[in-house]
Amino acid sequence: MVRPGRRPTREERHNRRLALGLSTVGLELGLSVALGALLGRWLDQQWGTEPWLLLTCFMLGLTAGFLNLYRATQKVRKTFQNPPNDDLSDPNEPD
């Protein structure tokens, strides 16, 4: 926790950016599935192929969402394997 009047360290800033990036994963997964289902439903209505395009686009959206989830977890894994080095001084950070 950062006390008022103290700038966060490089590691604290890094962890905040990481947390903000991960906070969107659930939203991305939900939107991928919803957009796929809506597109499939609309295409089914246009071409009279119910329910095949709905199911196909739903599965594609689900796959895309889980692919984004996998990429995000790999990014986190790499980040924790190689944490930021505090030995390197930040020119903008006061001594």
Residue pairs with C-beta under 8 A, 6 or more apart in sequence:
2 8
2 12
7 93
7 94
8 16
9 86
9 93
10 84
10 86
10 88
10 90
10 93
11 83
11 84
11 86
14 79
14 83
14 84
18 76
18 79
21 72
21 75
22 72
22 76
25 68
25 69
25 72
28 65
28 68
28 69
29 65
29 66
29 68
29 69
30 65
31 65
32 61
32 62
32 64
32 65
32 68
33 58
33 61
33 62
33 65
34 61
35 61
36 57
36 58
36 59
36 60
36 61
36 62
36 64
37 54
37 57
37 58
37 61
39 57
39 61
40 53
40 54
40 55
40 56
40 57
40 58
41 53
41 54
43 49
43 53
43 54
43 57
44 50
44 51
44 52
44 53
44 54
47 53
